[in-house]
Amino acid sequence: MTIDLLPGHGVRLPAPLPELRFGLTEAQVRALLAPHGELLPDGLRSTFVCGCSWALAFELPGVGVTLCADDHDRLGTVVVGRNPSDPRPPCPVGYHGIDLLAWPAHELVEALRAEGLPVPDPVGGTLRHGPLFLRRAPGTRRRPAAPSRKPRHEEPFVFESASLHAPEPDPVHPVDPTGAVG
């Protein structure tokens, strides 16, 4: 039962849930998830995300998933975050076959680099790699060292949420979410 973030494509939810491609409308997302209501114990619900015309949220074991519209009212961002109040083991959140929310941050970076990805070091509890953004839980940052002290590396931590954004649309060769090129 893995959630796979697919760069340039969208998200593959655990089977039998569907794959959701970037560019889908809210109605299309709802229609794809509707037959699987029994797998979404708290249901599919509308939620507020600043700057989005629509956002939908649901829970899977140990994680919450939020799907957000882009500036064209199409699926443009997928956010997956740990749900600490859920006692079930969390669904792995895969990216290039690596669980983003299970490894200590620096080990995760090493694993992604071993896959050939030019991933930067985490800074301030966050990591941005193209359309991927990882962050640790709010409020877990340490106080900055006094200016007279030498800077130190961050203490080990695990990322608590991952978001994947759709690629910027190509106005010359628009892509339909069904895969057809226009």
N, C-alpha and C positions, 0 to 999 in steps of 0.2 A: 504494500500500500504506500506508494510514493507519489509525491507531487513533483512533476518535472517542469522547471522553468525552461522554456525553449526560446533562445535568443532569436529575434526577428520573426517569431512565429506566434507565441502565446504560452499556454500552459496545458500540460497533459495531467489531468486529475486521475486519482486512483481508479482503476477499473471497478465497476462498469460505468463510472462517471465519464462524461465526454471530454474530449480535447476542446479547448476554447481558443480560437484563433483571434489575434489582434484584428480589429476592424469590424467585429460583430456589433450589431445594435443591441440595445437593452432587451428588446423583444426577442431577438434571436438567442441571446444568452438565457433568458427565462425559459424559452421553449426547449432549449437543449437540456436544461437542468430539471424541468418539470417532471419528466418520467421517473426521476430518481429521488423524489421527496423522502422516501423511507431511509435513504442514506444520509440525509441532512436533518438530524434530529431537531434542530432549532429552526429549520426551514431556511428558505432563501428570503432575505429581508433587505429592504432599501435602507441605506445608511447615508449619513452626511460625510462628505469629503470636500473640504474647501476647494473651490475652483472647478469642481466637476459637476456637470449637469445631471449625472446619475452615478450611483455607486451601489453595488449589491454585495452583501456579506453572507457568509455561511461558515459553519464549524465542521471540521473534520477532527479525528482523534488528535488531541493535544495542540491543535493549531486553529487559527482563524484565517479565513481567506476573504480578501476584499478585491472586487473587480471594479475598476474606475473608468469612466469615459474620458476620452481625449477632447480636444477642442472641436472635433467634428461629430461629437456625440456617438462615438464608436469605442469599443473596448480598446483602451490604450495603456493600462497599467494593471498589473497583478501584484498584490501584496499578500505575503504569507507571514504570519507572526505566531510565536509561541503563545499558548493559552495556559498560563500557570495555574489557573483554577480547574483545569481539566486533568483528572487523575490518570487518564489513559496515556500510554506511551505515544509521543507525538509522531505523526506521519513524517518520514524523511522528506526534505525539500531538496531535490536534485538539480544540479546545474553541471552539465558536462560529466554526469555520473558521480558527482561528489555531493554529499549532504552538507548544505550550507549552514545549517543551524545545529550541527552536532559536534563539530571540531573546534578546538581552541583557535582563535582568529589567526594567529601566526602559522599554525599547522595548516589551516585551510588555505592560506595564501600560498604556502609551499606546495600543497597538493594541486592547486589550480595552475601554478607556474609549471609543475611537472607535466601538466596536460598541454603546455605550450602557450598558455594565456599570459599576456604581459600585465599581470595584476600588480597594482601598487601596494605598498604596506598600508595597513589601517592607520588612520589618523583620528584621534579624538573619539574612538569607538565607532567609526564609520569607515566604509570602504566603497568607493565608486569605481566600477569597471564598465565603461560604455553605458549600456542600458540597465546594468545591474547595480543596485544600491543595497548595501547591507548596513545594519546598525544594531548596536546593543541596546538593551532596555533603557528608557529614559531614567535619569536619576542615578545611574550606576557609574558615572564619571567620578574620578578622583579629583580633589581640589588641585589646581595647578601648583607646581612647586614655586617656592619663593624665587624672585628674579635672580638672587645671588647664587642659587643652586644650579648645578649642571643639570641639563635636561636628562631624564631617564626614559627608558622604554616603558610603554604601557604595561601594566600588570596583565597577566593572562585573562582572557574573557572569551565568551562564546557569543556570537551574534544572535539576537533575538528575533529579528525580522529581516525579510528579503523582499525587494520589489524589483520587478522587471518591467521596463517601459518598451512600448512599441517603437520601431525605428521611425525616423522622420519620413513622412510620405514623399515619394518621388513624383512631382507634378507631371513629368514627362511620361512615366510608365506607371500609372496607378495600379495597385494590386487589389483585386477583389478578395474578401475574406474566404471565398469558396475556392480560391486558388487561380481563378481566371485572370489573365493580364488584360488590361483595357487599353 
